[in-house]
Amino acid sequence: MADPATYRPASGSIPESPGVYRFRDEHGRVIYVGKAKNLRSRLNSYFADFTALHPRTQTMVQTAAGVDWTVVGTEVEALQLEYSWIKEFDPRFNVRYRDDKSYPYLAVTLGEDFPRVMVMRGAKRKGVRYFGPYSHAWAIRETVDQLLRVFPVRTCSAGVFKRQHQLGRPCLLGDIGKCSAPCVGRVTPDEHRALAEDFCAFMAGDTGRFIKSIEAAMREAAAGQEYERAARLRDDMRALERALEKQAVVLPDSTDCDMIAFAEDELVAAVQVFYVRGGRIRGQRGWVVDKVEDVTTADLVEHFLIQIYGESDSVPREVLVPELPPEPDPMAELLTERRGGPVRLRVPRRGDKRALLETVERNAHEALKQHKTRRAGDLTTRSVALRELQEALELDEAPLRIECYDVSNLQGTNVVASMVVFEDGLARKSEYRRFTIKAVEGQDDVRSVHEVITRRFRRYLAESERTGELDSLGDPEAESEGTPDGGGTPIDPETGRPRKFAYPPNLVVVDGGPPQVAAAQRALDELGVEDVPVCGIAKRLEEIWLPGEKDPVILARNSEGMFLVQRLRDEAHRFAITFHRQRRSKAMTFSELDNVPGLGPARRSALLKHFGSVKRLKEATPEQVAEVPGIGLRSAEGIVAALHGTTAHGAASGSTTGKEPGDGPADTAADGSAADGEHRGRRA
């Protein structure tokens, strides 16, 4: 690592003009390219206060060994030069969009004497009209098959065209009417070109005039009793309508725009684009990018627009984005230059365009989820992730079993915690646990973490001492998997091994910084558990904290180890939030009938259905209550007494069960089954 002070430019040597700068490493390789409205201000920010830089930026300036720059006239020129250098040098610290496949386009080769309709991938060529991109090639072929009835344009290759010309007879498509057979002179080159241009006009959104023209010809043929011709025209019109049905109308016919949306986390981002032409969604495309530098959504938008439209001439009249780039005016000017006409760059706030952009955003979230799933499912990357964690945390062995804990509450109410389990880098949802915090009042994550870790390992130690083996994990009220009585089946049908929560983890991860880590370590020390390492992940900078350490462990932003820890934290957070919402919802729907002894859900529902409300039920006599099916006079007397607080039974206030209003099982499994102790009326 180099000291940035050794290559810092001399004071006053950096111009204040717009420009583009390059950081190079000791071998002269470009590792980062950036642009600036004021080069002096931007570059000085890298050297002024090293500690104030983001950790990723610190890594970049330490990796670099020199910096140079090029002055340009305008911000638009800076954008163009930045794009050119990123494409040329592929710097490791710049955002890089990668596409896992080449998307197909519907292409019409208007530059040939006899234009051809075809599926085309890769770089665009001159003299070719493109439509799309499409998600799948078969979608293009289905559309073309429908349109060839009306626009019989050539689709054959140059070799087939030449062979049929030599034979003097058309191919099969010519015989069935889906090609005008220019190879044998059935149409002139001008007539065939007119068909190709009509095909392009229809695909570009000018659909109404063709359908109206065919409909008028059909009616004319029917009026002249040319029924066979009218039937053919009817089939042609239906073919065009079916082709249109495959492209949903979402906006007015005059709308041509690209809709761009992002889904991102701290390490990676997914972007989806919907191509809307003539008010119809003509295609969809997606990319995934590793965030190797500290970027905002606005920065991602800027990088994306530069890289995707940098050399493209297919820029639409309007580009809709979730956030405007930091410098929107130069970007709009660059897009206008690429298109050769005005381009509007904006964020939709309401209406149909906003609704469609939300759909694009949902697709981006799904793409990000699928990317993470594919990455997590790869055996090699999982092995690399576990090895990186072992080395970074200095563990004796790879953490094959990791447990992660998170605490969730809303302003100190309904405080709960979650425990998720990853084995071999994959989630083991059957062994997830969730806890209701009991000993902590209000919002205190540190004490809550201490309580959860204590309860989880206390059971482990108790069962180990009782049976001579690690028989069960969890707290005294934590459930066994399986039947409601806590017995469970002895064999897990998924793994074929004993259904036990039977051994300690190789690593405990808590969501939080040094205070939470210290609390977890203190809980283990109090129980005498010495062989379970602990760490925490702080969300703000994705730092890994170890007990008693002043400085965090920094994992590379794009490393597999960081990706695994982040997935652990996110899954624990999701599981805790889900349980917290269930608890909160249950507390909000609490009824006075919940504290009446002997009333189950069925009889409570019957009472409310009969009387309409608890207020009317309170006004009823025991005889009237006894009229409800399933409730006898003695039970009715007990219900009335409990509702009026005149009974000696402590159940009216919940004293026999020890439960607060709306309180559920102390701990529950991932499938929602209640704790073993709760089913047996046992409390800690």
C-alpha positions as CSV (number, residue, x, y, z in Angstrom):
1,M,0.0,0.0,0.0
2,A,1.4,3.4,-1.0
3,D,1.2,6.6,1.0
4,P,-1.0,9.0,-0.9
5,A,1.2,11.9,0.2
6,T,4.1,10.5,-1.9
7,Y,2.3,11.2,-5.2
8,R,0.1,14.1,-4.2
9,P,0.3,16.8,-6.9
10,A,2.0,20.0,-6.0
11,S,-0.1,22.8,-4.5
12,G,-1.6,25.0,-7.3
13,S,-0.5,22.6,-10.1
14,I,-4.0,21.2,-10.6
15,P,-6.2,23.4,-12.9
16,E,-9.7,24.5,-11.9
17,S,-11.1,23.6,-15.3
18,P,-13.5,20.7,-16.1
19,G,-11.6,17.5,-16.9
20,V,-11.0,13.8,-16.4
21,Y,-8.5,12.2,-14.1
22,R,-6.8,8.8,-13.8
23,F,-5.3,7.0,-10.8
24,R,-2.6,4.5,-11.7
25,D,-0.9,1.8,-9.7
26,E,2.8,1.1,-9.4
27,H,2.8,-0.8,-12.7
28,G,1.2,2.0,-14.6
29,R,-2.2,0.4,-14.9
30,V,-5.2,2.7,-14.6
31,I,-7.3,1.6,-11.6
32,Y,-9.8,4.5,-11.5
33,V,-11.2,7.1,-13.9
34,G,-13.3,10.0,-12.8
35,K,-14.6,13.3,-14.1
36,A,-14.9,16.7,-12.4
37,K,-16.4,20.1,-13.0
38,N,-13.4,21.5,-11.0
39,L,-10.3,19.2,-11.1
40,R,-8.5,21.0,-8.3
41,S,-11.4,20.7,-5.9
42,R,-12.1,17.1,-6.7
43,L,-8.5,15.8,-6.6
44,N,-7.7,17.7,-3.4
45,S,-10.6,15.9,-1.7
46,Y,-8.7,12.6,-2.1
47,F,-5.6,14.0,-0.2
48,A,-7.0,16.5,2.3
49,D,-8.1,14.2,5.1
50,F,-7.4,10.5,4.5
51,T,-9.4,9.4,7.6
52,A,-12.6,11.1,6.3
53,L,-12.6,9.0,3.1
54,H,-14.8,6.1,2.7
55,P,-13.0,2.8,3.3
56,R,-13.3,1.8,-0.3
57,T,-11.9,5.1,-1.4
58,Q,-9.1,4.7,1.1
59,T,-8.2,1.4,-0.5
60,M,-8.2,3.0,-4.0
61,V,-5.8,5.9,-3.1
62,Q,-3.5,3.5,-1.2
63,T,-3.4,1.1,-4.2
64,A,-2.6,4.0,-6.5
65,A,0.9,5.3,-7.1
66,G,0.2,8.3,-9.2
67,V,-2.5,10.5,-10.7
68,D,-2.8,12.4,-14.0
69,W,-5.6,14.4,-15.6
70,T,-6.8,15.9,-18.9
71,V,-8.4,19.2,-19.2
72,V,-11.5,19.5,-21.4
73,G,-13.7,22.4,-22.5
74,T,-17.1,21.4,-21.2
75,E,-18.8,18.9,-18.8
76,V,-20.2,17.1,-21.8
77,E,-16.7,16.5,-23.2
78,A,-15.7,15.3,-19.7
79,L,-18.5,12.7,-19.8
80,Q,-17.5,11.5,-23.3
81,L,-13.8,11.2,-22.3
82,E,-14.7,9.4,-19.1
83,Y,-16.7,6.9,-21.0
84,S,-13.9,6.3,-23.5
85,W,-11.3,5.8,-20.8
86,I,-13.5,3.4,-18.8
87,K,-14.1,1.4,-21.9
88,E,-10.4,1.4,-22.9
89,F,-8.8,0.7,-19.5
90,D,-11.6,-1.2,-17.6
91,P,-10.4,0.2,-14.2
92,R,-10.9,-2.1,-11.3
93,F,-12.3,0.5,-8.9
94,N,-15.0,1.9,-11.3
95,V,-18.5,0.7,-11.5
96,R,-18.7,-2.0,-14.2
97,Y,-22.0,-3.2,-15.6
98,R,-22.0,-6.8,-16.7
99,D,-24.6,-8.6,-18.7
100,D,-24.8,-12.4,-18.4
101,K,-26.1,-12.8,-22.0
102,S,-26.5,-11.0,-25.3
103,Y,-30.0,-10.0,-25.8
104,P,-31.6,-10.6,-29.3
105,Y,-33.0,-7.9,-31.5
106,L,-35.4,-8.0,-34.4
107,A,-33.4,-6.6,-37.3
108,V,-34.4,-5.5,-40.8
109,T,-31.4,-5.2,-43.2
110,L,-32.5,-2.2,-45.1
111,G,-29.0,-1.7,-46.5
112,E,-29.4,-4.8,-48.8
113,D,-31.0,-4.8,-52.2
114,F,-33.6,-7.2,-50.9
115,P,-34.1,-6.4,-47.1
116,R,-34.2,-9.4,-44.8
117,V,-36.0,-9.8,-41.4
118,M,-33.9,-11.7,-38.9
119,V,-32.9,-12.2,-35.3
120,M,-29.6,-10.5,-34.5
121,R,-27.3,-10.3,-31.5
122,G,-24.1,-8.4,-30.7
123,A,-22.8,-5.1,-32.0
124,K,-25.1,-3.1,-34.2
125,R,-24.3,-2.6,-37.8
126,K,-25.0,0.3,-40.2
127,G,-27.9,0.0,-42.6
128,V,-29.9,-2.3,-40.2
129,R,-33.1,-1.2,-38.5
130,Y,-33.4,-2.7,-35.0
131,F,-36.4,-3.4,-32.8
132,G,-36.1,-4.6,-29.2
133,P,-34.2,-5.9,-27.4
134,Y,-36.3,-8.9,-26.6
135,S,-35.9,-11.3,-23.6
136,H,-36.0,-14.4,-25.8
137,A,-35.4,-15.1,-29.5
138,W,-38.6,-17.2,-29.7
139,A,-40.6,-14.1,-28.8
140,I,-39.2,-12.5,-32.0
141,R,-40.0,-15.5,-34.1
142,E,-43.6,-15.7,-32.9
143,T,-44.1,-12.0,-33.8
144,V,-42.5,-12.3,-37.2
145,D,-44.5,-15.5,-38.0
146,Q,-47.7,-13.5,-37.5
147,L,-46.6,-10.5,-39.5
148,L,-45.3,-12.4,-42.5
149,R,-48.9,-13.1,-43.6
150,V,-49.4,-9.4,-44.2
151,F,-45.8,-8.3,-44.9
152,P,-44.2,-11.2,-46.7
153,V,-40.6,-10.0,-46.4
154,R,-37.6,-12.2,-47.1
155,T,-36.3,-14.1,-44.1
156,C,-33.8,-16.5,-45.7
157,S,-30.0,-16.3,-45.6
158,A,-27.9,-15.2,-48.6
159,G,-27.0,-18.8,-49.4
160,V,-30.6,-19.9,-49.5
161,F,-31.6,-16.8,-51.6
162,K,-28.9,-17.5,-54.1
163,R,-29.7,-21.3,-54.4
164,Q,-33.5,-20.7,-54.9
165,H,-32.6,-18.0,-57.6
166,Q,-30.5,-20.6,-59.4
167,L,-33.2,-23.2,-59.2
168,G,-35.9,-20.8,-60.4
169,R,-38.4,-21.8,-57.8
170,P,-39.2,-20.3,-54.4
171,C,-38.7,-22.0,-51.0
172,L,-41.5,-23.3,-48.8
173,L,-42.3,-19.9,-47.3
174,G,-42.8,-18.6,-50.8
175,D,-45.2,-21.5,-51.6
176,I,-47.4,-20.9,-48.5
177,G,-47.5,-17.1,-49.0
178,K,-45.2,-16.0,-46.1
179,C,-42.6,-14.7,-48.5
180,S,-43.1,-12.5,-51.7
181,A,-40.3,-14.6,-53.4
182,P,-38.1,-11.9,-54.7
183,C,-35.5,-14.6,-55.5
184,V,-37.6,-15.7,-58.5
185,G,-38.8,-12.3,-59.5
186,R,-42.4,-12.4,-58.2
187,V,-41.9,-8.9,-56.9
188,T,-39.5,-6.1,-58.0
189,P,-36.8,-4.8,-55.7
190,D,-38.8,-1.6,-55.1
191,E,-42.0,-3.6,-54.3
192,H,-40.1,-5.8,-51.9
193,R,-38.5,-2.7,-50.2
194,A,-41.9,-1.2,-49.8
195,L,-43.0,-4.3,-47.9
196,A,-40.0,-4.1,-45.7
197,E,-40.6,-0.4,-44.9
198,D,-44.2,-1.2,-44.1
199,F,-43.0,-4.0,-41.8
200,C,-40.7,-1.5,-40.0
201,A,-43.5,1.1,-39.8
202,F,-45.8,-1.4,-38.1
203,M,-43.1,-2.5,-35.7
204,A,-42.4,1.2,-34.9
205,G,-45.9,1.7,-33.7
206,D,-47.8,2.9,-36.8
207,T,-50.3,0.0,-36.5
208,G,-53.7,1.7,-36.9
209,R,-53.5,2.5,-40.6
210,F,-52.6,-1.0,-41.6
211,I,-55.4,-2.6,-39.6
212,K,-57.9,0.0,-40.9
213,S,-56.7,-0.5,-44.5
214,I,-57.1,-4.3,-44.3
215,E,-60.5,-4.0,-42.6
216,A,-61.7,-1.6,-45.4
217,A,-60.5,-4.1,-48.1
218,M,-62.2,-7.0,-46.3
219,R,-65.5,-5.1,-46.3
220,E,-65.1,-4.2,-49.9
221,A,-64.4,-7.8,-50.9
222,A,-67.4,-9.0,-48.9
223,A,-69.7,-6.4,-50.5
224,G,-68.5,-7.6,-53.9
225,Q,-69.2,-11.2,-52.9
226,E,-65.4,-12.1,-53.0
227,Y,-65.8,-14.2,-49.9
228,E,-62.5,-16.2,-50.2
229,R,-60.5,-13.0,-50.5
230,A,-62.5,-11.4,-47.6
231,A,-61.7,-14.5,-45.5
232,R,-58.0,-14.2,-46.3
233,L,-58.0,-10.5,-45.3
234,R,-59.9,-11.3,-42.1
235,D,-57.2,-13.8,-41.2
236,D,-54.5,-11.2,-42.0
237,M,-56.2,-8.6,-39.7
238,R,-56.4,-11.2,-36.9
239,A,-52.7,-12.0,-37.4
240,L,-51.8,-8.3,-36.9
241,E,-54.1,-8.2,-33.8
242,R,-52.4,-11.2,-32.3
243,A,-49.0,-9.7,-32.9
244,L,-50.2,-6.6,-31.1
245,E,-51.5,-8.6,-28.2
246,K,-48.0,-9.8,-27.4
247,Q,-46.9,-6.3,-26.8
248,A,-49.0,-4.8,-24.0
249,V,-50.2,-1.2,-24.4
250,V,-49.1,0.7,-21.3
251,L,-48.8,4.4,-22.4
252,P,-50.1,6.6,-25.2
253,D,-49.2,5.7,-28.7
254,S,-46.8,8.6,-29.1
255,T,-44.7,7.6,-26.1
256,D,-41.1,6.5,-26.8
257,C,-39.0,6.1,-23.7
258,D,-36.6,3.9,-21.8
259,M,-37.6,3.2,-18.2
260,I,-34.6,2.5,-15.8
261,A,-34.9,1.2,-12.3
262,F,-32.4,-0.1,-9.7
263,A,-32.4,-2.5,-6.8
264,E,-29.3,-2.3,-4.6
265,D,-27.6,-3.2,-1.3
266,E,-24.2,-2.2,0.0
267,L,-22.3,-4.6,-2.3
268,V,-24.2,-5.1,-5.5
269,A,-26.9,-3.4,-7.6
270,A,-29.2,-4.7,-10.3
271,V,-30.7,-2.5,-13.1
272,Q,-33.6,-3.3,-15.3
273,V,-34.7,-1.4,-18.4
274,F,-38.0,-1.5,-20.2
275,Y,-38.0,-0.3,-23.8
276,V,-41.3,1.5,-24.6
277,R,-41.9,2.3,-28.2
278,G,-45.2,3.6,-29.5
279,G,-46.7,3.1,-26.1
280,R,-45.9,-0.6,-26.0
281,I,-43.2,-2.5,-24.1
282,R,-41.0,-3.7,-26.9
283,G,-38.3,-5.3,-24.8
284,Q,-36.6,-5.7,-21.4
285,R,-33.0,-6.0,-20.4
286,G,-31.0,-6.3,-17.2
287,W,-27.5,-5.9,-15.8
288,V,-25.8,-6.5,-12.4
289,V,-23.0,-4.4,-11.1
290,D,-20.6,-4.9,-8.2
291,K,-20.2,-1.7,-6.2
292,V,-16.5,-1.5,-5.9
293,E,-16.6,2.2,-5.1
294,D,-18.8,4.3,-2.8
295,V,-21.7,5.3,-5.0
296,T,-25.3,6.6,-4.6
297,T,-28.3,5.8,-6.7
298,A,-27.7,9.0,-8.6
299,D,-24.1,8.0,-9.3
300,L,-25.3,4.6,-10.6
301,V,-27.7,6.3,-12.9
302,E,-24.9,8.5,-14.3
303,H,-22.5,5.6,-14.8
304,F,-25.3,3.5,-16.4
305,L,-26.3,6.3,-18.9
306,I,-22.7,6.9,-19.9
307,Q,-21.9,3.2,-20.5
308,I,-25.1,2.2,-22.1
309,Y,-25.7,5.2,-24.4
310,G,-22.1,6.2,-24.8
311,E,-21.8,4.9,-28.4
312,S,-25.5,4.2,-29.1
313,D,-27.6,6.0,-31.6
314,S,-30.8,4.4,-30.4
315,V,-31.5,6.9,-27.6
316,P,-35.2,7.5,-27.2
317,R,-36.9,10.9,-26.8
318,E,-37.4,10.4,-23.1
319,V,-35.3,8.5,-20.4
320,L,-37.1,7.9,-17.1
321,V,-34.9,7.2,-14.1
322,P,-35.4,6.8,-10.3
323,E,-33.1,9.7,-9.5
324,L,-31.4,12.3,-11.7
325,P,-27.6,12.1,-12.0
326,P,-25.5,14.6,-10.1
327,E,-25.1,16.8,-13.2
328,P,-28.4,16.3,-15.2
329,D,-27.9,19.1,-17.7
330,P,-24.6,17.9,-19.2
331,M,-26.0,14.3,-19.3
332,A,-29.1,15.4,-21.2
333,E,-26.9,17.4,-23.6
334,L,-24.8,14.3,-24.2
335,L,-27.9,12.1,-24.9
336,T,-29.3,14.8,-27.2
337,E,-26.0,14.7,-29.1
338,R,-26.1,10.9,-29.4
339,R,-29.7,10.9,-30.6
340,G,-29.5,13.8,-32.9
341,G,-32.6,15.3,-31.4
342,P,-33.9,16.5,-28.0
343,V,-33.9,14.0,-25.1
344,R,-35.8,14.5,-21.9
345,L,-34.2,13.1,-18.7
346,R,-36.6,13.1,-15.8
347,V,-38.0,11.3,-12.7
348,P,-41.8,10.4,-13.0
349,R,-43.7,11.4,-9.9
350,R,-47.3,10.3,-10.7
351,G,-49.5,8.8,-13.3
352,D,-49.0,5.8,-15.6
353,K,-45.3,6.4,-16.1
354,R,-44.7,6.3,-12.4
355,A,-46.7,3.1,-12.1
356,L,-44.7,1.5,-14.9
357,L,-41.5,2.6,-13.3
358,E,-42.5,0.8,-10.1
359,T,-43.1,-2.3,-12.2
360,V,-39.6,-2.0,-13.6
361,E,-38.3,-1.6,-10.0
362,R,-40.0,-4.8,-8.9
363,N,-38.3,-6.6,-11.8
364,A,-34.9,-5.2,-10.6
365,H,-35.5,-6.4,-7.1
366,E,-36.4,-9.9,-8.5
367,A,-33.2,-9.8,-10.7
368,L,-31.1,-8.9,-7.6
369,K,-32.7,-11.7,-5.6
370,Q,-32.0,-14.3,-8.4
371,H,-28.4,-13.1,-8.7
372,K,-27.8,-13.6,-5.0
373,T,-29.5,-17.0,-5.2
374,R,-27.3,-18.1,-8.0
375,R,-24.2,-16.8,-6.3
376,A,-25.1,-18.4,-3.0
377,G,-25.8,-21.7,-4.6
378,D,-22.4,-22.1,-6.2
379,L,-20.3,-24.5,-4.2
380,T,-17.0,-22.9,-5.2
381,T,-18.0,-19.4,-4.1
382,R,-19.3,-20.8,-0.8
383,S,-16.0,-22.5,-0.1
384,V,-14.1,-19.3,-0.9
385,A,-16.4,-17.3,1.4
386,L,-15.9,-19.7,4.3
387,R,-12.2,-19.7,3.8
388,E,-12.1,-15.9,3.6
389,L,-14.0,-15.6,6.9
390,Q,-11.7,-18.1,8.6
391,E,-8.6,-16.1,7.5
392,A,-10.0,-12.7,8.3
393,L,-11.3,-13.7,11.8
394,E,-8.3,-15.9,12.5
395,L,-10.5,-19.0,13.2
396,D,-9.0,-22.4,13.9
397,E,-11.4,-23.9,11.3
398,A,-13.8,-22.8,8.6
399,P,-17.1,-21.7,10.1
400,L,-19.3,-24.5,8.6
401,R,-22.1,-23.6,11.0
402,I,-22.9,-19.9,11.6
403,E,-25.7,-18.5,13.7
404,C,-26.7,-14.8,13.3
405,Y,-28.8,-12.9,15.8
406,D,-30.8,-9.7,15.3
407,V,-33.2,-7.7,17.6
408,S,-36.3,-6.0,16.4
409,N,-38.7,-3.5,18.1
410,L,-40.8,-0.5,17.5
411,Q,-40.0,2.3,19.9
412,G,-39.2,-0.3,22.6
413,T,-42.5,-2.2,22.2
414,N,-42.9,-5.9,21.2
415,V,-39.2,-6.5,21.4
416,V,-38.2,-9.8,19.7
417,A,-35.0,-11.4,18.4
418,S,-34.2,-13.9,15.7
419,M,-31.6,-16.6,15.2
420,V,-30.9,-17.8,11.7
421,V,-28.5,-20.7,10.9
422,F,-26.3,-21.1,7.8
423,E,-24.6,-24.5,7.2
424,D,-21.9,-24.7,4.5
425,G,-22.9,-21.2,3.4
426,L,-26.6,-22.1,2.9
427,A,-29.6,-21.2,5.0
428,R,-31.0,-24.0,7.2
429,K,-34.5,-22.6,7.7
430,S,-35.7,-25.6,9.7
431,E,-33.3,-24.6,12.5
432,Y,-34.2,-20.9,12.7
433,R,-35.5,-19.7,16.1
434,R,-37.2,-16.6,17.3
435,F,-37.3,-15.2,20.8
436,T,-39.6,-12.8,22.8
437,I,-37.4,-10.6,25.0
438,K,-38.6,-10.8,28.6
439,A,-36.1,-9.3,31.0
440,V,-35.5,-6.0,29.1
441,E,-37.9,-3.1,29.2
442,G,-37.9,-0.6,26.3
443,Q,-35.3,-0.3,23.5
444,D,-32.0,-1.7,24.7
445,D,-30.4,-3.8,21.9
446,V,-27.3,-4.5,24.0
447,R,-29.2,-6.1,27.0
448,S,-31.5,-7.9,24.5
449,V,-28.5,-9.5,22.7
450,H,-27.1,-10.6,26.1
451,E,-30.4,-12.2,27.1
452,V,-30.9,-14.0,23.8
453,I,-27.3,-15.4,23.8
454,T,-27.7,-16.5,27.4
455,R,-31.0,-18.3,26.8
456,R,-29.7,-20.0,23.7
457,F,-26.6,-21.4,25.3
458,R,-28.0,-22.1,28.7
459,R,-30.2,-24.9,27.3
460,Y,-27.2,-26.3,25.5
461,L,-25.2,-26.6,28.7
462,A,-28.1,-28.0,30.7
463,E,-28.9,-30.7,28.2
464,S,-25.2,-31.5,27.8
465,E,-24.9,-32.1,31.5
466,R,-28.1,-34.1,31.8
467,T,-27.5,-36.5,28.9
468,G,-23.7,-36.5,28.6
469,E,-24.1,-35.2,25.0
470,L,-25.1,-32.0,23.3
471,D,-28.8,-32.9,23.2
472,S,-30.7,-29.7,22.5
473,L,-30.1,-26.1,21.9
474,G,-32.2,-23.1,22.8
475,D,-33.6,-21.7,25.9
476,P,-35.7,-23.6,28.5
477,E,-38.8,-22.7,26.6
478,A,-37.4,-23.2,23.1
479,E,-39.3,-25.9,21.2
480,S,-38.3,-29.1,19.7
481,E,-39.0,-29.6,16.1
482,G,-42.0,-31.7,15.2
483,T,-45.2,-32.3,17.1
484,P,-46.9,-29.7,19.4
485,D,-45.9,-31.7,22.5
486,G,-42.3,-31.1,21.7
487,G,-41.5,-34.8,21.0
488,G,-40.8,-34.5,17.3
489,T,-39.7,-37.2,14.9
490,P,-36.2,-38.6,15.5
491,I,-35.1,-38.3,11.9
492,D,-35.1,-35.3,9.7
493,P,-36.6,-36.3,6.4
494,E,-34.5,-33.7,4.5
495,T,-31.1,-34.6,5.8
496,G,-31.6,-38.2,7.1
497,R,-29.8,-37.4,10.3
498,P,-31.1,-37.1,13.9
499,R,-33.4,-34.1,14.2
500,K,-31.5,-32.3,16.9
501,F,-30.3,-28.8,17.5
502,A,-27.4,-30.7,18.9
503,Y,-24.1,-28.9,18.6
504,P,-22.7,-25.4,19.1
505,P,-22.0,-23.1,16.1
506,N,-18.5,-22.5,14.7
507,L,-19.3,-18.7,14.7
508,V,-21.8,-16.4,16.3
509,V,-22.6,-13.2,14.4
510,V,-24.7,-10.4,15.9
511,D,-26.1,-7.5,14.0
512,G,-24.4,-4.5,15.5
513,G,-21.1,-2.9,16.5
514,P,-18.8,-3.2,19.5
515,P,-21.5,-2.8,22.2
516,Q,-23.5,-5.7,20.9
517,V,-20.4,-7.9,20.3
518,A,-19.3,-7.2,23.9
519,A,-22.7,-8.2,25.2
520,A,-22.7,-11.5,23.3
521,Q,-19.2,-12.3,24.5
522,R,-20.0,-11.4,28.1
523,A,-23.0,-13.8,27.9
524,L,-20.8,-16.7,26.7
525,D,-18.2,-15.9,29.4
526,E,-20.8,-15.9,32.2
527,L,-21.9,-19.4,31.0
528,G,-18.3,-20.7,30.6
529,V,-18.6,-21.2,26.9
530,E,-15.1,-20.6,25.6
531,D,-14.9,-22.3,22.2
532,V,-17.5,-20.3,20.3
533,P,-16.1,-17.2,18.5
534,V,-18.2,-14.1,18.2
535,C,-18.2,-11.2,15.8
536,G,-20.6,-8.4,14.8
537,I,-21.4,-6.6,11.5
538,A,-22.0,-2.8,11.6
539,K,-24.4,-1.9,8.8
540,R,-23.2,1.7,8.2
541,L,-19.8,0.7,6.7
542,E,-20.1,-3.1,6.7
543,E,-17.3,-3.5,9.2
544,I,-16.7,-6.7,11.1
545,W,-16.1,-6.2,14.8
546,L,-14.4,-8.7,17.2
547,P,-14.7,-8.6,21.0
548,G,-12.2,-6.3,22.7
549,E,-10.7,-5.0,19.4
550,K,-10.3,-1.3,18.9
551,D,-10.3,-1.5,15.1
552,P,-12.7,-3.5,12.9
553,V,-11.8,-6.1,10.3
554,I,-12.4,-4.8,6.8
555,L,-13.4,-7.4,4.2
556,A,-13.1,-6.4,0.5
557,R,-16.4,-5.0,-0.7
558,N,-16.7,-7.5,-3.5
559,S,-15.4,-10.5,-1.6
560,E,-17.4,-13.7,-1.2
561,G,-16.8,-13.5,2.6
562,M,-18.4,-10.1,2.8
563,F,-21.3,-11.3,0.6
564,L,-21.9,-14.3,3.0
565,V,-21.9,-12.1,6.1
566,Q,-24.2,-9.6,4.5
567,R,-26.7,-12.4,3.5
568,L,-26.6,-13.7,7.1
569,R,-27.3,-10.2,8.5
570,D,-30.1,-9.5,6.0
571,E,-31.8,-12.9,6.6
572,A,-31.7,-12.4,10.4
573,H,-33.1,-9.0,10.0
574,R,-35.9,-10.2,7.8
575,F,-36.8,-13.1,10.1
576,A,-36.9,-10.7,13.2
577,I,-39.0,-8.1,11.4
578,T,-41.5,-10.8,10.4
579,F,-41.9,-12.0,13.9
580,H,-42.1,-8.5,15.3
581,R,-44.9,-7.6,12.9
582,Q,-46.8,-10.8,13.9
583,R,-46.5,-9.9,17.6
584,R,-47.5,-6.3,17.0
585,S,-50.5,-7.3,14.9
586,K,-51.6,-9.8,17.6
587,A,-51.3,-7.1,20.3
588,M,-53.4,-4.7,18.4
589,T,-56.2,-7.3,18.0
590,F,-56.3,-8.2,21.7
591,S,-59.8,-8.6,23.2
592,E,-61.0,-8.8,26.8
593,L,-62.2,-12.2,26.0
594,D,-58.6,-13.4,25.7
595,N,-58.3,-13.3,29.5
596,V,-61.5,-15.3,30.2
597,P,-60.5,-18.8,31.4
598,G,-61.9,-21.7,29.5
599,L,-62.6,-19.7,26.3
600,G,-60.9,-21.0,23.1
601,P,-60.9,-19.3,19.7
602,A,-64.1,-21.1,18.6
603,R,-66.2,-20.1,21.6
604,R,-64.9,-16.5,21.5
605,S,-65.9,-16.3,17.9
606,A,-69.4,-17.8,18.7
607,L,-69.9,-15.2,21.5
608,L,-68.9,-12.3,19.3
609,K,-71.0,-13.5,16.5
610,H,-74.1,-13.9,18.8
611,F,-73.8,-10.6,20.6
612,G,-72.0,-8.5,18.0
613,S,-69.5,-6.9,20.5
614,V,-67.9,-7.3,23.9
615,K,-69.9,-4.3,25.2
616,R,-73.2,-6.1,24.5
617,L,-71.8,-9.3,25.9
618,K,-71.1,-7.5,29.2
619,E,-74.7,-6.3,29.4
620,A,-76.1,-9.9,29.0
621,T,-77.2,-12.1,31.9
622,P,-75.7,-15.6,32.4
623,E,-79.0,-17.1,31.0
624,Q,-78.6,-15.1,27.8
625,V,-75.0,-16.1,27.4
626,A,-75.9,-19.7,27.9
627,E,-78.1,-19.5,24.7
628,V,-74.9,-19.5,22.7
629,P,-74.3,-23.0,21.3
630,G,-71.5,-24.8,23.2
631,I,-71.8,-22.7,26.4
632,G,-73.5,-24.1,29.5
633,L,-75.0,-22.1,32.3
634,R,-72.1,-22.7,34.6
635,S,-69.6,-21.5,32.0
636,A,-71.8,-18.5,31.3
637,E,-71.8,-17.5,34.9
638,G,-68.0,-17.7,34.9
639,I,-67.8,-15.6,31.7
640,V,-70.0,-12.9,33.1
641,A,-68.2,-12.8,36.4
642,A,-64.8,-12.6,34.7
643,L,-65.9,-9.8,32.4
644,H,-67.2,-7.8,35.4
645,G,-64.1,-8.6,37.5
646,T,-66.1,-10.1,40.4
647,T,-64.5,-13.5,40.3
648,A,-61.7,-14.7,42.6
649,H,-60.2,-16.4,39.6
650,G,-56.8,-14.8,38.7
651,A,-57.3,-15.8,35.1
652,A,-59.3,-12.7,34.5
653,S,-56.1,-10.7,34.7
654,G,-53.9,-13.4,33.3
655,S,-52.3,-14.3,36.6
656,T,-52.6,-18.1,36.2
657,T,-50.8,-18.1,32.8
658,G,-48.4,-15.3,33.6
659,K,-49.1,-13.9,30.1
660,E,-49.5,-10.2,29.3
661,P,-52.3,-9.2,26.8
662,G,-51.3,-10.3,23.3
663,D,-48.3,-12.2,24.6
664,G,-47.6,-15.3,22.5
665,P,-45.2,-18.2,22.9
666,A,-41.8,-17.2,24.4
667,D,-40.0,-18.7,21.4
668,T,-41.2,-20.2,18.2
669,A,-39.7,-22.2,15.4
670,A,-39.4,-21.0,11.8
671,D,-42.7,-22.8,11.0
672,G,-44.5,-20.9,13.8
673,S,-45.0,-23.9,16.1
674,A,-45.1,-22.9,19.8
675,A,-42.4,-23.7,22.4
676,D,-42.5,-27.0,24.2
677,G,-42.7,-25.4,27.6
678,E,-45.5,-23.1,26.4
679,H,-47.7,-26.0,25.4
680,R,-47.2,-27.6,28.9
681,G,-47.9,-24.4,30.8
682,R,-44.3,-24.1,31.9
683,R,-42.7,-20.8,32.5
684,A,-39.0,-19.9,33.2
